[in-house]
Amino acid sequence: MSLKAQISEDMKNAMRAKDSARLGAIRLLQAAIKQREVDERIELNDTDVIAVIEKMLKQRRDSIAAYESANRQDLADVEKFEITVLQTYLPQQLTEDELNLILEKVVVETSAAGIKDMSKVMAAIKPLVIGRADMGKISGLIKTRLG
């Protein structure tokens, strides 16, 4: 079953269960997917859907930071719940050890020598970890490794 089909099925199940919070989060996801399909006039595959989910996750994390700094824990909790719903559609996350192995392999393959080669390493590692690791975390690991 494709990721889009799974999301549609989960939306139907949330409607049947009258789970309005989960239903709202899934509807936001479906709207973002549909918006991208309409804007780009394409049918999104699973990789594209994962990219949409990752973008939404980043937006939610940024919102949580803003809400918590403004002492609006109620709004931050809503965003945290949406993050848990969105994360169910991502593939299994890589462990720290797996990330380090992939990073070492990419550094060797790209012959990266210093921080100036960071963009080259990021470009090579991104397709290998898309949806399975936070790119911000990977950026930090690359800086540490090359710095």
C-alpha positions as CSV (number, residue, x, y, z in Angstrom):
1,M,0.0,0.0,0.0
2,S,1.4,3.4,-0.9
3,L,1.9,6.0,1.7
4,K,-0.9,8.2,0.3
5,A,-3.3,5.3,0.4
6,Q,-2.3,4.6,4.0
7,I,-2.9,8.2,5.0
8,S,-6.4,8.1,3.4
9,E,-7.2,4.9,5.2
10,D,-6.0,6.3,8.5
11,M,-8.2,9.4,7.9
12,K,-11.2,7.1,7.4
13,N,-10.4,5.2,10.6
14,A,-10.0,8.4,12.6
15,M,-13.4,9.6,11.3
16,R,-15.0,6.3,12.3
17,A,-13.4,6.5,15.7
18,K,-14.4,10.1,16.1
19,D,-10.8,11.0,17.0
20,S,-11.0,14.6,16.1
21,A,-7.4,15.5,17.1
22,R,-5.9,12.8,15.0
23,L,-8.3,13.5,12.1
24,G,-7.2,17.1,12.1
25,A,-3.5,16.3,11.9
26,I,-4.1,13.8,9.1
27,R,-6.3,16.3,7.2
28,L,-3.5,18.9,7.5
29,L,-1.1,16.3,6.0
30,Q,-3.5,15.5,3.2
31,A,-4.0,19.2,2.4
32,A,-0.2,19.7,2.2
33,I,0.2,16.7,-0.1
34,K,-2.7,17.9,-2.3
35,Q,-1.3,21.5,-2.4
36,R,2.1,20.3,-3.6
37,E,0.4,18.1,-6.3
38,V,-1.7,20.9,-7.6
39,D,1.2,23.4,-7.5
40,E,3.6,21.2,-9.3
41,R,1.0,19.4,-11.4
42,I,2.4,16.0,-10.5
43,E,1.3,12.9,-8.6
44,L,3.5,12.5,-5.5
45,N,5.2,9.2,-4.9
46,D,6.2,7.9,-1.4
47,T,9.6,9.7,-1.4
48,D,7.8,13.0,-2.2
49,V,5.2,12.4,0.5
50,I,8.0,11.8,3.0
51,A,9.6,15.1,2.0
52,V,6.2,16.9,2.6
53,I,6.0,15.2,6.0
54,E,9.6,16.2,6.9
55,K,8.8,19.8,6.0
56,M,5.7,19.7,8.2
57,L,7.7,18.2,11.1
58,K,10.2,21.0,10.8
59,Q,7.4,23.6,10.9
60,R,5.9,22.0,13.9
61,R,9.3,21.9,15.8
62,D,9.8,25.6,15.0
63,S,6.2,26.4,16.2
64,I,6.8,24.5,19.4
65,A,9.9,26.6,20.2
66,A,8.0,29.8,19.5
67,Y,5.0,28.7,21.6
68,E,7.1,27.6,24.5
69,S,9.1,30.9,24.5
70,A,5.7,32.7,24.6
71,N,4.5,30.5,27.5
72,R,1.7,29.0,25.4
73,Q,2.1,25.4,26.4
74,D,-1.5,24.6,25.2
75,L,-0.5,25.4,21.6
76,A,2.8,23.6,22.0
77,D,1.0,20.5,23.1
78,V,-1.2,20.5,20.0
79,E,2.0,20.8,17.8
80,K,3.6,17.9,19.7
81,F,0.6,15.7,19.1
82,E,0.7,16.5,15.4
83,I,4.4,15.6,15.4
84,T,3.6,12.1,16.9
85,V,0.9,11.6,14.2
86,L,3.2,12.7,11.3
87,Q,6.1,10.5,12.5
88,T,4.0,7.4,12.2
89,Y,4.3,7.8,8.4
90,L,8.1,8.0,8.3
91,P,10.3,5.0,7.9
92,Q,12.2,3.5,10.8
93,Q,14.7,6.1,12.1
94,L,18.4,5.4,11.9
95,T,20.3,4.9,15.1
96,E,23.3,7.0,16.1
97,D,25.7,4.2,15.1
98,E,24.0,3.7,11.7
99,L,24.2,7.4,11.0
100,N,27.9,7.5,11.9
101,L,28.6,4.5,9.6
102,I,26.8,6.2,6.7
103,L,28.6,9.5,7.4
104,E,32.0,7.8,7.4
105,K,31.3,6.0,4.1
106,V,30.1,9.2,2.4
107,V,33.1,11.2,3.7
108,V,35.5,8.6,2.2
109,E,33.5,8.4,-1.1
110,T,33.5,12.2,-1.5
111,S,37.1,12.7,-0.3
112,A,35.9,15.4,2.0
113,A,38.9,17.0,3.8
114,G,37.4,19.9,5.7
115,I,34.4,22.0,6.5
116,K,34.6,23.5,3.0
117,D,33.4,20.1,1.7
118,M,30.3,20.1,3.9
119,S,27.9,20.8,1.0
120,K,29.4,18.0,-1.0
121,V,28.9,15.6,1.9
122,M,25.3,16.8,2.6
123,A,24.4,16.4,-1.1
124,A,25.7,12.8,-1.0
125,I,24.2,11.8,2.3
126,K,20.7,13.2,1.9
127,P,19.4,10.6,-0.5
128,L,20.7,7.8,1.8
129,V,18.9,9.1,4.9
130,I,15.8,11.0,3.6
131,G,12.9,10.4,6.0
132,R,15.1,8.2,8.3
133,A,17.0,11.0,10.1
134,D,16.7,14.6,11.0
135,M,18.8,16.7,8.5
136,G,19.6,19.2,11.2
137,K,21.2,16.5,13.3
138,I,23.1,15.2,10.3
139,S,24.4,18.7,9.6
140,G,25.7,18.8,13.2
141,L,27.4,15.4,12.8
142,I,29.0,16.5,9.5
143,K,30.3,19.7,11.1
144,T,31.8,17.8,14.0
145,R,33.3,15.2,11.7
146,L,34.8,17.7,9.2
147,G,35.6,20.4,11.7
